[in-house]
Amino acid sequence: MSSDPPGFELPLRLLLGFRMLIDDLHAELARRGHPDVRPMHGFVMQAIGVEGTTAVELGRRLGISKQAAGKTVGTLEQLGYVERACDPGDARRKIVRLTPYGLESLALSARVFDELRARWAGTLGPERMRAFEADLRALTEGETFRLDVPGWFGA
């Protein structure tokens, strides 16, 4: 009889770890001046990037409809994280860009993730943490960050 846990526990534990990190991130973002940012917003702001993008391209990157992307952009615009502007190359197109407040929230998120990683390393120990990350990299070859997770979860 095997002492290994059932196979279904692995994805649930990975998801739980992800959820814990994201929940801790958002609690810290709220404490540091970004109380309205939600997990979906992080994916959207990453997909917008520093150059900006159109709603059509944003929807494609996220794996969601143009309408769903537009709704989220509208929310982020109201919160001050993004702005819409005319495309300098084509005045008929609108470009969604991050505002300085949006860029600040992404930079803060990166710092908080470093703090959260350090907390995990404090629990596991630095060597085990590096080994854990190396093992995850070995098992998850390819892209390190897929922006289409929102669409994938909703599919």
N, C-alpha and C positions, 0 to 999 in steps of 0.2 A: 504494500500500500504506500503510495507516494505521500510525502509530507509537503509537496509543492502546493501552493494555493491554486484554486481553480483559474483557468485561463482568462475568464472574464474579469478577474480582479485587476489585471494589469492595465487595461485601458481606463478602468474606473479610477485607479490610483493616479495614473498620469493626468487624467482630467481633474481630479481632486487637487493635485499639486498645482496645476495651471490655475484653477479657480481660486485657490488660496493666495497665490501670488497676485492675481488680478484684483481680488478683493482687498488685499493689503495695500496694493498700489493705489487704488481709488480712495481708500480711507486716508492715506497719506497725502494724496493730491488735494483732497478736501481740506485737510488741516493746513495745507500750504497755499491756499488761495484759489483752488480750482474745484469747488464743490459740485459743479454741474456736469463735469466730464463723466461719461459713461463708457463701459468697455467698447461698445460699438464705435464710439467717437475716436478712440485710438486707432482702430483699423482704418477708419475713414481719413483721418489726418495723415496717417502713414501713406495711404494710397494717393492722397493729393500731392504729397511731397513738396519739396522746396520750390519747384518750378511751377506748380499749379497744374490743373488739368480741366477738362470739360466734364460735364455731368455724364455724358455718354461714356467717355473713357473711364470715369470713376466707377460707374456701374459695372463695366467690363472687368476692371481690376478687382472689384469686390465680389463679383459673381452674383450681383443683384440687378434689378431693373433700373433703368434711368430714372423712373418715377421714385423708387425707393431711395436711390442715391440723392435725388433732388430734395426729398423730404428731410433726410438727415442733414444735408447741406443747409437747408433752411433753418433747422434747429441750431446748428453750429454757427450760422450767421447771426441769429438772434442772441446767442451767447457771447459773440465777439471773437470766435476762434477762426472764422474764415470770412472772406469777402468775395464778391463776384465783381469781375471787371471785364471790359471788352478785350478781346484777343487783339494784340497789336498787329498780328498778321492777317486777321480777318474780322472786321468790325461786326459781322453778323453773329460771331460765336462769342459765348461768355466763358471766361476762365474762372475757375474757383481757385483762390489762393489762400494760404494760411496768413493770418494777421500776426503781428509781433506777439500778441497774447497766445495765439495758437502755437507759434514756434517755441515760446517760453514753456508751454505745457508739455510739449514733446521733449524738450531738453530736461525739464524737471522729472518727467517720467523715466528717462534714461538714468538719471542720478538715483532715483528711488529704486529702480530695478537693481542697480549696483548694491545699494544698501540691503535690499531683500536677499540678494545672492550671498552677501557677506553674513547675513543672519543664518541662512541655511548652512553655510560653510562653518559657522560657529557651532551649529548643532552636529553636523556630520564630521567636522574636521576638514581642514583645507585639502589634504590629500584625497580623502574620500569624495569630496565635492568635485575636484578636478577629474577623478576617475569616473564618477557618475556622469559628468558632462561629456567626457570622452566616450563613454559607453552609449549615451544618447546620440552623439554625433555618428557613431559607427552604425547604429540601428536606423537612423533617419537620414540617410544620404540624400544629397541634393539640396534644394532650397532650404534656407534656415527660417524663412518667414513667408508664409503664404497669406496674401491679403484676401484671398477669396473665401476665407473661413466663414464669414457671415452668410454668404450665399450657399456654401456647402452645408452648413447647419440647417438652413432653411429649405434645402432641396428635398 
